[in-house]
Amino acid sequence: MAKTNGKAELRNVKVGIQTEETAEIRSGVQEGDRVIVAGQDALQNGGAIRIQGQESGQQAAMR
């Protein structure tokens, strides 16, 4: 999850139905949470991030 202080926060999630392109997240995030969708494999808990598209709130990516 992308916190507003420019840091990443590791969250455990419960995954439901999965396809090749999507996954249902059953718990671990709430509506309005900013989920990191690019670069998360190399990111550590508390690592610095830069929010892209902050005005629209679309996504956060590690830089």
The 8 nearest C-alpha neighbors of each residue, nearest first, counted from 0:
[[1, 34, 8, 33, 35, 7, 2, 9],
 [2, 0, 7, 33, 34, 35, 6, 8],
 [1, 3, 4, 6, 5, 7, 0, 8],
 [2, 4, 5, 1, 6, 50, 33, 7],
 [5, 3, 2, 6, 1, 7, 47, 48],
 [6, 4, 48, 3, 47, 2, 49, 7],
 [7, 5, 47, 45, 46, 2, 48, 4],
 [6, 8, 1, 45, 46, 44, 0, 2],
 [9, 7, 0, 44, 45, 1, 10, 6],
 [8, 10, 44, 0, 7, 11, 43, 45],
 [11, 9, 12, 8, 27, 0, 28, 44],
 [10, 12, 27, 9, 13, 26, 28, 14],
 [13, 11, 27, 26, 14, 10, 24, 28],
 [12, 14, 26, 25, 24, 27, 15, 11],
 [15, 13, 24, 25, 23, 12, 22, 16],
 [16, 14, 23, 25, 24, 17, 13, 22],
 [15, 17, 23, 22, 14, 18, 24, 21],
 [18, 16, 22, 21, 23, 15, 19, 14],
 [17, 19, 21, 20, 22, 16, 23, 15],
 [18, 20, 21, 17, 22, 16, 23, 15],
 [19, 21, 18, 22, 17, 23, 16, 36],
 [22, 20, 18, 17, 19, 23, 16, 24],
 [21, 23, 17, 16, 18, 24, 14, 15],
 [22, 24, 15, 16, 14, 25, 17, 21],
 [25, 23, 14, 26, 15, 13, 22, 12],
 [24, 26, 13, 14, 15, 23, 27, 12],
 [27, 25, 13, 12, 24, 28, 14, 29],
 [26, 28, 12, 11, 10, 13, 29, 25],
 [29, 27, 26, 32, 30, 12, 10, 24],
 [30, 28, 32, 31, 27, 26, 33, 25],
 [29, 31, 32, 28, 33, 34, 27, 26],
 [30, 32, 29, 33, 28, 56, 34, 57],
 [33, 31, 30, 29, 34, 28, 0, 1],
 [34, 32, 1, 0, 31, 35, 58, 59],
 [33, 35, 0, 1, 32, 36, 59, 58],
 [34, 36, 59, 0, 60, 37, 1, 39],
 [35, 37, 34, 60, 39, 59, 38, 58],
 [38, 36, 60, 39, 35, 61, 59, 40],
 [39, 37, 61, 40, 41, 60, 42, 36],
 [38, 40, 42, 41, 37, 35, 36, 61],
 [41, 39, 38, 42, 37, 43, 36, 61],
 [42, 40, 39, 38, 43, 61, 37, 46],
 [43, 41, 39, 40, 46, 38, 44, 61],
 [42, 44, 46, 45, 41, 7, 9, 39],
 [43, 45, 9, 8, 46, 7, 42, 6],
 [46, 44, 7, 6, 8, 43, 47, 9],
 [47, 45, 43, 7, 6, 44, 42, 48],
 [46, 48, 6, 5, 7, 45, 49, 61],
 [49, 47, 61, 5, 6, 62, 46, 7],
 [48, 50, 62, 61, 5, 60, 51, 59],
 [49, 51, 59, 53, 60, 48, 52, 58],
 [52, 50, 59, 53, 58, 49, 60, 57],
 [51, 53, 54, 55, 56, 57, 58, 50],
 [52, 54, 56, 51, 55, 50, 57, 58],
 [55, 53, 52, 56, 57, 51, 50, 58],
 [54, 56, 53, 57, 52, 58, 51, 50],
 [57, 55, 53, 54, 52, 58, 33, 51],
 [56, 58, 55, 52, 53, 59, 51, 33],
 [59, 57, 56, 51, 52, 35, 33, 60],
 [60, 58, 50, 35, 51, 1, 36, 49],
 [59, 61, 37, 35, 50, 38, 49, 62],
 [60, 62, 48, 38, 49, 37, 59, 39],
 [61, 48, 49, 60, 47, 38, 50, 59]]
